Amino acid sequence: MPGQLLELHVENFRSLRDVTIPLGPLTVLVGANGVGKSNVLAVFDLLADIIRTDLEPALENQGGFDEVAFWGGPKPPSTLRIRLKATWTTHSSPNAPDEYDLKVRRYTAPSNRDKGRYRLTRSESFQFKRTRGRGRRITVSGERATVIDTRPSADHEDSSEFGIQRLSSGLSTLPRLASAEGGSEVARVAGQLSSFRVFDVDVYAARQPSRAAYGALSSSADNLAAFLHQLHTVDGDIWARLVEDARSVLPQLHDIEFVKVGGRADQIAVYLHERGLRRPTPLADASYGTVRLLGLLALLYDPDPPALTCIEEIDHGLHPQALQLIVDRLREASALTQFIVATHSPALADRLEPEEIVICERDDEGASLIPAITTDEVRAIVEESGDLPLGDLWFSGVLGGDLTGDEL
């Protein structure tokens, strides 16, 4: 996989008061409803929105600073922080990762005229590894951005400064820098972040015919028919494997057919040929679980995915017999795209390895505990249990998150 997000650190974003989450090719967040799994995914939505619109509009799109800041504890926080470590640029490595750090501070306006209103400040930093031991650091504060080139063997640093609007984000503005000033590295980080996709199948929309056009699968799969037709047309091997997977979970399925419908703007409709039926079933009449399964398979067979894909409640609507297949395909697809997946299914957790699972809990003040226990602790518990499946250990409370009551 071309580069990877290694770690996410968040402070005071929704329920994420202070979390540091190690990330691998496949990371599955396991926890009850309301423990903060979706808030982890929402961090990436916010970052992508910052790149598209800039910092202030992105916060306003989520209701403003007070809406996204942590609600628990005795008093509201004054800062929000997001820090990433990754291996996205050319010379980065796990030991010398790319680093991005964003801090947003809220403070009350001092003048009587603005009494009761608040203002924001932001600071950012980017750090990249360069050739032959050299590094580059870019800092943004107030209305100044500073580019610093470091040479370990030198007794000085080369630096330059330029102006930037007070609340503009470096993610949205610094990619315009020349390559010699770090623009190419920032552009790489911004490009990876902006391509992130939080995938959640809208079953009603996915059932409908969609306009015949080549392109990416949408985050809601509302162009599922057109995307499946694209896979069918472009790569026969991928399509054959997808249909074989669908048949393994849907034994009544014989084949999938595409029909053009509509007037001047042709649309593609999906029909399912099922054993024992005289005529094909329109996808519009297919079961909820069938549409969810086809949407997930389309995602997992995407030959040109974004840098990272987040999937909400991946098990929702799926028969347990489909879960091993989905986990296997997630592992295979993680060679092309990194996955962060949210679930509260013990049956899916049973199929995971310790390094793939992140246990999520919440404390009495409303703060998410993610991970609630470390990977090494998970391995030790599995070994002590005699290699019981992870889902059984989690559901029984041995790994935390005792769900034997009514939480689900």
Protein Blocks (a to p, Z undefined) as FASTA:
>chain_A
ZZjafbdcdehiajllbacddddfbdcddddehilmmmmmmmmmmmmmmmmnojklmmmm
nopjklmpcfedjbdcfbdcddddddfbfkbcfklccdddddddddddfbfklgoiacdd
dddddddddeehiacddddehjbccdddddfkbcbdcdddddddfklcfklmmmmpcfkn
opmmmmmmmmmmmmpccddddfklmmpccddddddddfklpmmmmmmmmmmmmmmmlmmm
mmmmmmmmmmmbmbdcdddedjflccdddddddehiabdcdfklmcfklmmmmmmmmmmm
ocbbcfbdcdehklgopafklmmmmmmmmmmmmmmbccddddfbfklmmmpcfklpccdd
ddfkopacddfbdfklmmmmmmmnoopafklmmmnomngpiakbmmZZ
